[in-house]
Amino acid sequence: MTFKLPTLPFAYDALEPWYDEATVKIHHTKHHQAYTDNLNKAIADGNIEVSSIEDLLQNLDKVAMPLRTRVINHGGGFYNHNFFWESLAPVEKSTPSAFLKESIEKKWASFDAFKEEFSAKALAHFGSGWAWLVLNKNKELEIIDTHDQVCPLSLGYEPLLTLDVWEHAYYLKFENRRAEWIAAFWNIVNYGAIEDRLKKALTK
């Protein structure tokens, strides 16, 4: 199976002014493309049978040890970036539904409290990685972070939302000011995608 760089679900400039066109374009066409190419090379080098990226990342024990780190890095990079782009939407579409708000508020005191905890997790993350809203094995919402390109699927979680805190995700616009990137992120979250993911995960 050969993976292809997906087309973004929006134009490169659609997330302005919160996420600038130049960064989105480089992030997608350079960084995401590199993970895609290197994943395909790892699969070819190892002659790995792949049915889907999800199956690959959920069954890393089936990947020979010499290739496993490459699959974690590049397979995770491919999936995580796919998931990240699908987690974003132009600002006019960024409104949580009643169902999502109620689900969040069962876990956190308020929707704002959830956003504060998620933002704090993203800000405190050391080095490169991701902040995630996930559904754990007990069907409970949880906020976690993962380092480098580790994917929550490999840890037994169902991912619902992610924020990329690698510096390449925001450096052109925000330089080293990660807190500003995190604040901007909340203006372009695709809440509809989160709701769809949550409903699907709850039925598994």
N, C-alpha and C positions, 0 to 999 in steps of 0.2 A: 504494500500500500504506500503510495506517495502522497504526502501532504502538500497542500498549496496555501500560500498566503491568502487569507480571506479578504474580500473587499470590505471596507469599513461600512457600517450601517448609516453613515452620514458623510457629508463632504468634509474635507480637511479643515475648512474654516467655519464649520457649523457650530463649534463649541466656543467661539469667540464671545466675549473677551476673556472668559474664564480659563480656556485652554487654547493657546495660540496655534495658529495654522502651521507655523514653521516646526514647532515641536511635535505636533501630531503627525506631520508628514514624515519627519526623520524617525520618530519613534516607530511608525508603522513600516515604512519602506526600507529602513536600514536595520534597526534592532530586531523587530519582529521577523523580518525577512531572514536575517541571519540565523535565528533560532529555527525557523522552518527548514532552511537549507541544511543546517547541521543535524537536525533530527533525521531528515531523510538520509543523510550520509551514514549516521549511526545505524539506522535500520538496514541499509544496504550492506554495510561492513559486517554486521552480525547476522545477516540473512534472517532477520526477525520477522515472524509472522504477526501481522497487526490487523485487527478487525476494526478498531477505532482508537482514537487517542485516549479516551476514557478507560477502555479496557487495558490498554498498555500501562497507564499510570496506576491503575488499581491492582495490577498484578506484576509488580516490579520483581518479585521473587522468581518469576519465570524468565527474566532477562539474565544472561550470563554475567557474572560479576565484572569482568573486564569492560563491559559495555554499560553496566547499570548506571554509573555516574553520568555518562554522556546522555543516557535516556532521561534521567532525572533532570539534568540541567537543560537540555534542549527540548525534550518532550514537555517538561514543565513550562519552559519559556514559551513554547508554541501555544499550549493550552491556556496558560495564565493570561497571556496577552489577548487571545481570542475572547476570553471571559471578561477581561478588563474593558475591551472596546464595546462589548455588548452590554456592559454595565453603565455606559454613558449615553446621554441623550441631550439634544439642544434644550436650553433652559425652559422653553415654553412647554416641554413635555415632562418636566421634572417635578411631579407632584405625587406624593404617596396616596394610595387609596385608603378607604376606611378599613378594609380587611388587613392591609399591611400595618397600618397604624395600630390597630387593635392587637395584632400579633406581637408587635414590638413592645407595646405597653403592658402586655402580660408578663414580660421578662424584665423590662426596665420601668422606672417610675414614670417616664414620659418619653416621647419621641426625641425631644431635645437631650434627655439624659443618655439615650442610646447614642446619639450623634457625638456627644461629648466623650463617652467612653471609647467609641470607635476612633475618634480623632486622637485621643490620648494614646491609644495603642499604636496608631500609625506614627505619631510624633516620637514616641519613646523607642521605636524599633531601631536597633543598632545596625548600621550598615545597610546593605541592599536587601530588599525583600518586599513583602506585601502585608497589608492588613486585610482581614476577611471577616465577613459575617457568614456564619455557617450554621447548619443544622447538624447536631451531633447524633450519636447512635441512639440516644434516648429521645430523639425527636425534639430536642430543646435547642433554642437559639443560643449562640455563643459567639464571642468575638475572639479571634486568634490572630497571630501573625506567623508568617513563615519566612525563612531565610532563603536568600538567593532565588532559585526557581522551584523550590519544593512546592508541590501542589497538594491542597487539602484532600483531594481524592485518594492520594497515596497514604494518607493518615486516617482514612475511614470517615471523613466528613463529607457532607453535601454542601458545596459552596453556593452562596446566595448573592454576595456582593464582594467586590475587591477594590482596593486602592493600591496602585503601584507606587512604592516609595523608593525605587531605584532612582538615582539622581538623573539618569538619562530621561526619565519620564517628565521632568519639570525644569531642568537646569537652564534651558534657553530663556525662559520667561522669569522664573523665580530664583535663579542662581542657587544659593545654598539655603534659601528661606523655605524650608519644608513646611513650616506652619502655614504660610500663605498658600501653598499648593493644596494643603488639606482643606483649608477654608474655601478655596475656589471650587474644589471637587464637589461640595454639597450642592452647588448650583447646577450641576450637570449630571446628577445621578439618574439613571433610568429605573425609576421605581416600578414601572410596569414589568420590567424584566425580573426584578427581585420577587415581585408577587407571583409571577408565573413559575419561577424556580421553586419558591416556597411551597406552593400548592402541589407541584409535581413531586417534590421531595417528601412531603407529608403522606403521600399515597403509596410510597415504596415500602 
